[in-house]
Amino acid sequence: MRHLEGFSQGADETRVYYQSWLPENDVKGILLIVHGLAEHSGRYMNVVNHFVPLGYGVYGIDHIGHGKSDGTRVFVNGFEDFTNTLKNYFDMIQEWQPQKPIFLVGHSMGGLICSIYLLDHQAELAGSVISGPSVKVSDNISSVTIFFGKVFSILMPKLGLVRLEADGLSRDPAVVEAYVSDPLVSTKKVTARLGAELLKAMQRITGEAGRITLPVLIVQGGADRLVDPSGAQMLYDLISSEDKTLKIYEGLYHEVVNEPEYKEVLRDVEAWLDKRIN
């Protein structure tokens, strides 16, 4: 396995970190990982270790304000900074791996970024795997909270509002401990601007997801406490793809690829991908 890394320029001229893991022999397909909130692309080694020996190249990018990339932690000026930066990196991968099928693999907030990206660029992709997507506005968020979030986003955009609860990531204590002690994971509260941009993106998905038509696999932990599991069902129902699959793993928490049953999940993803490699 070959590990490569480097920096490129993000959509807002921020220095963005990227890395890849490649098989020694020919690459049969590409998995482009779009990571979640506060984390980074290096937390997907279960995916890397499963798929690279099978001939897949795995590529990842640290979002602006995340991991090894520059920018204020868990902050973004506009949601398009995520998707435009991802597009820049996607174009680089196409130059490095011409004619290879590329599958977008998005988790949590990355699932939301992935879904928005598909609205504008799905024709370039072979398909998408979306895990625990943060695509649904939680029912316990009132219209008043949303209103004040928008106000703070304008007046105090870098004000911290909410912090993720690490215990909800996985039932494996070692995964939670590794997350908490990881210096590349942000422990800061999500900023008002990012929160407002996430809500705006969720509302766009609710209104436009019917335009998504490429092959999609959605995997979701049934006992997810960090995002509403019904969001996965909502996304599945909204997209227009004739080739779409939803797999809910009862009892699993948010990060299904970091749960004790992760090998079962990855085998399911492997079977789905292999049927769609031309």
N, C-alpha and C positions, 0 to 999 in steps of 0.2 A: 504494500500500500504506500502510495506517495502522498505526502501532505505538503501543500503549497499555500502560501499566504502573501498578502500584500495590502496596499492601500490604494484607493481610488478617490475621485472627487464626487461628493454627493451632490444632490440636486441643488442645494443651497450653498455650494462650494465648501462644504464641510468635509474634512478628511474622513473617509469611511473605510473600515477594515473588512476584508473578505478573506475566505480560506476555502480550500477544497481538499477532498480526499479521493484519490484516483486508484483504480486497479492497475497492476503492472502490465496487464494485457489490454486488448481493445475495449473501449467503453461502448456498452450496448444502449445505454440510456442515461439521462441526467435527472437527478433529484435536486431541486433548488429549494433549500430550507428557508422559510420565512419565520423567524422566531417570535416569541411572545413578549409581553410587557415586562420590562425591568431585567430581562435575562439577556442571553447572547447565543450566537451560533455554535459555540463550543459545547453546549449542553446536550447535544444530540448524538453522543457517541454510540448509543445503542443502535440508532439508525445507521450510522456510519459502519459500525462493525458487522451489521447484518447484511447491508446491501453492497458494500464495495467488493467483498469476495464473490458476489454474484455477478459482477461485471458492471455495476452501476457506478457512475461518478457522482459524488455528493458535493454540492457547493453550498456555501452559506455566507451571509453578510450580516454584520452587526448594524442594526438600524442607527440612524442619527440619534445621539443622546443615550446610546446603549453600548455595553461591552467595551471593546477597544476603539470604537469610533469616537470622534470628537463631538462636541455639542453638550449643552446643558442636559443633565441627567433627566430622563423621563419627561422630556419637553420637546415640542415640535411647533414650528410656526404655523404649519398647515399640513393636513393629512397627505396632501399631494407630495410633500417632501419624502415621505416613506415610499410611495408608489413610483415617483419619478426616479429616485435613487435605485430602487429595485429594477426599473426598466434599464437604467444605465448598466447595471451589473449583468442583467440578462443579455444585453447586446454584446458585452464582453465575452460571456460564455459561448454565445453563438459563433463568435469569431474563433474561439479556442477549440470548439467542438462542432464544426459545421455539419449539418445534416443529421445531427443526433436528436432523437425525441427528448423533449424537456418536460418534466412534470413539476409543477409548483406544489410544494409541501408546506402548508401554513398551519401554525398552531396558535390557538387562543387569539390574542391581538393580531398575531401573524395570520390567523385564519380570516380576520376581518380585512387586513391589508391584501391578502391573497384574493378575497372575493371582490374587492374594489378593483384590483388589478385586472381580474378577469373581464370586468365590464368593458375595459378599453383595449385589452391585448390578448384575448383568448385565442384568436386565430393563429398565434405564434406558438401555442402550446399543444402538447399531446394529451394533456389531462391535468387533473389536480387532485391532491389528497389534502383534506381539510380536517384538522383535529381540534376538538373542543372549541369550536369557533365562538368568539366573542362578538356575536352579530345581533343580539337581541337586547333592547333596553330593558333592564330588570324591572319587574312589576313593582318593586318596593321603592323605586326612584320616583318621587312625586314631580309634578309639573313645576312646583315651586323650586325644588332642588335644581332642576334642569335650568330654570330661568336664572337663578343666582349663579349657577355654574357658568352660564354664558356671560353674565355681568363680570364675574371675576376674571374670565378668560380675556376680557378686553382691558379691564382696569388693573388687574394684578395677575398677568398670565403665568408667572412662575411661582405663584402661591401653591404650596403643597396641600392637597385635599384629602386623599385616601392612600392607605398603604396596603399592599397585598398581604394576605395571611398565608405564610409558607406552609403551615400544617395541612392546607387543602390541596397541595400539589400531588402528593403520593401517600399511599399507605405504608411505603417503605421508609422507615426512620432514617436510613442512610442517605436516601435521596434528599430528604428535607434538610438534614445536617449539611450535606455537600452544598446545597443551595444557599443556606444561611451563611456558610463560611466562605463562599465564593467571592473573591474581591471584585470580580467583573459583574456580579449581580448588584443592581442598585437597590439600596434599602430606603431610598428617599420616597416621600409621598408623591403620588401622581400629580402633576401640575394641573392647574385650572385649564390652561390652554389645551393640553393634551386630552384631558377629560372631555372638553367641549368638542374637540375634533373627532374623538371616538364616537360620541353620541351622534354627531352629524353624519359620520360614515355609516353608522348603524341604520340611521333613517334612510340613507340613500340605498342601502342594500334592501331594506323593506320595500322600497318603491321600485327598484330596478333589477332585482335579482332574476326576474323572468327572462332577462336578456342573456343569461348564461346558458350556453348550449353544449359545451364540450364535456367529455367524460369526467365525472366527479365521484370521488369516494369520500364520504364523511364518516369519521370515527369519533365516538363520544363516550366518555365515562358516565355511566348511569347515576353514580353517586357524586358527581362533580359539585363542589361547593363554591367554586370560584367563578364559574359562569353558569348561567341557567341552561341545564341540559335541553330544555325545550327549544333553545335557539338552533340546535342542530336539526331538529325536526322541522322547524320553521324554514330554515335555509333549504333543506331537501324539498319541501313542498313548493317553495317559490321558484326554484330554478327550473328551466325548461328542457334541460338535457334529457334526451331519450335514454342515454346511458348514465344512470345515476344510482348510487348505492349508499344506504345509511346503515351503519353497524353501531349499535349501542351495547356497551359492555357493562352489564349489570354489576354494581358494587365497586366499580373502578372509579378512582378520583380523576382529577383534572388532566394530569400528564399520563395518558394511557401508555406511552412508549417508555415511561419510567416507573410503571407499576410492577409488582411482582409477576404479573401475567404478561409482561411486555413481549415475550417471544411469540405468544399466541397472536397478539395484535400485529406484530411485524410479519408473521407468516401470512396473515390475511391480506395485509397490504402488498406483500410480495406476489401473492396469487393474483390479485387485482391488476397489478402493474404488468406482470408477465403476459396477461391476456391482451394487453393494449400496446405492447411493443410491436411495431411493424417489422 
